[in-house]
């Protein structure tokens, strides 16, 4: 099953929500800017460690992204979702930011 995409506006409207975790898997590309409150996680995500971090944070919605959300973001989101399913964690929903960081920048910082 493909991970559901959500638009930048959906994420922006929930930035202050304690149940949202934003996982930025861009690595060094993050130096160019990031979504407020996002977690800097290497692009090869240790899904078990991330699941623990999500549980500790209380997040029930996790949004992954990379630069364009075409490869690293969706791939890691799928792996994370599979880890949740394997452990029968059903309260956490996994998403991918449509358009990735590029889409975010175009929406909120573009000309």
ZAMARGU-4260 file (C-alpha; in steps of 0.2 Angstrom, whole numbers, plus 5000, padded with zeros to 4 digits):
<rodrens>
0) 5000/5000/5000 | 5007/5017/4995 | 5009/5030/5009 | 4997/5044/5007 | 5003/5061/5002
5) 4998/5077/5011 | 5000/5095/5004 | 5011/5108/5012 | 4996/5117/5018 | 4990/5102/5028
10) 5007/5101/5036 | 5008/5120/5039 | 4991/5120/5047 | 4997/5107/5060 | 5015/5114/5064
15) 5010/5118/5082 | 5001/5102/5085 | 5009/5090/5098 | 5003/5075/5088 | 5013/5079/5072
20) 5031/5073/5069 | 5040/5079/5053 | 5054/5068/5047 | 5067/5077/5036 | 5078/5063/5028
25) 5088/5075/5017 | 5104/5074/5027 | 5117/5087/5022 | 5104/5096/5011 | 5095/5101/5027
30) 5108/5115/5029 | 5099/5125/5016 | 5083/5126/5027 | 5070/5116/5035 | 5052/5115/5040
35) 5050/5122/5058 | 5050/5108/5071 | 5056/5095/5059 | 5067/5081/5064 | 5084/5079/5055
40) 5085/5060/5052 | 5098/5052/5040 | 5091/5046/5024 | 5094/5028/5029 | 5082/5028/5043
45) 5083/5016/5058 | 5065/5013/5058 | 5065/5005/5076 | 5074/5020/5084 | 5062/5031/5075
50) 5047/5022/5081 | 5053/5023/5098 | 5056/5042/5096 | 5039/5044/5089 | 5031/5035/5103
55) 5040/5045/5116 | 5035/5061/5107 | 5016/5056/5108 | 5015/5060/5089 | 5001/5050/5080
60) 5004/5058/5063 | 5021/5057/5055 | 5026/5066/5039 | 5041/5061/5029 | 5050/5072/5016
65) 5066/5073/5006 | 5070/5087/4993 | 5056/5082/4981 | 5047/5067/4990 | 5050/5056/4976
70) 5063/5043/4983 | 5070/5045/5000 | 5055/5052/5009 | 5042/5039/5002 | 5054/5025/5003
75) 5058/5028/5022 | 5039/5032/5025 | 5035/5015/5018 | 5048/5006/5028 | 5042/5015/5044
80) 5024/5011/5040 | 5029/4992/5038 | 5038/4993/5055 | 5023/5000/5063 | 5012/4986/5055
85) 5024/4973/5060 | 5023/4979/5078 | 5004/4981/5077 | 5005/5000/5080 | 4989/5006/5073
90) 4987/5023/5081 | 5001/5031/5070 | 4997/5037/5053 | 5011/5039/5040 | 5012/5052/5026
95) 5023/5060/5014 | 5024/5078/5010 | 5019/5081/4992 | 5032/5090/4983 | 5045/5088/4997
100) 5055/5103/5003 | 5055/5110/4986 | 5036/5111/4986 | 5036/5118/5004 | 5049/5132/4998
105) 5038/5136/4982 | 5023/5137/4993 | 5029/5148/5007 | 5045/5156/5000 | 5043/5156/4981
110) 5040/5171/4971
</rodrens>
